[in-house]
Amino acid sequence: MAAGNGASAQVTARIESLGANLLFISRGAGVNLTLKDAARLPQVTPLVKAAMPVINSGEPVIFGGQNLGGPIVGVDQL
């Protein structure tokens, strides 16, 4: 669990270092954004400087012979 907590703290610190001008939009409650939607966001509002898709998954992660399972997040720039 300690490895997971350390990784979580590291990710949190990196996100916080980006500043206060971030907005995360997650699908749910009837919202289902596409890659095309993400690409258009900077074109339709001057408040959005860039958009990038994120994929979240919860899969087992085996490292050093230990099953550390947890979230896996992948990001790609459009």
Protein Blocks (a to p, Z undefined) as FASTA:
>chain_A
ZZmmmmmmmmmmmmmmnojkbccddeeehiacdfklmmmmmmmpcklmbdcddddddddd
deehiafbdcddddddZZ
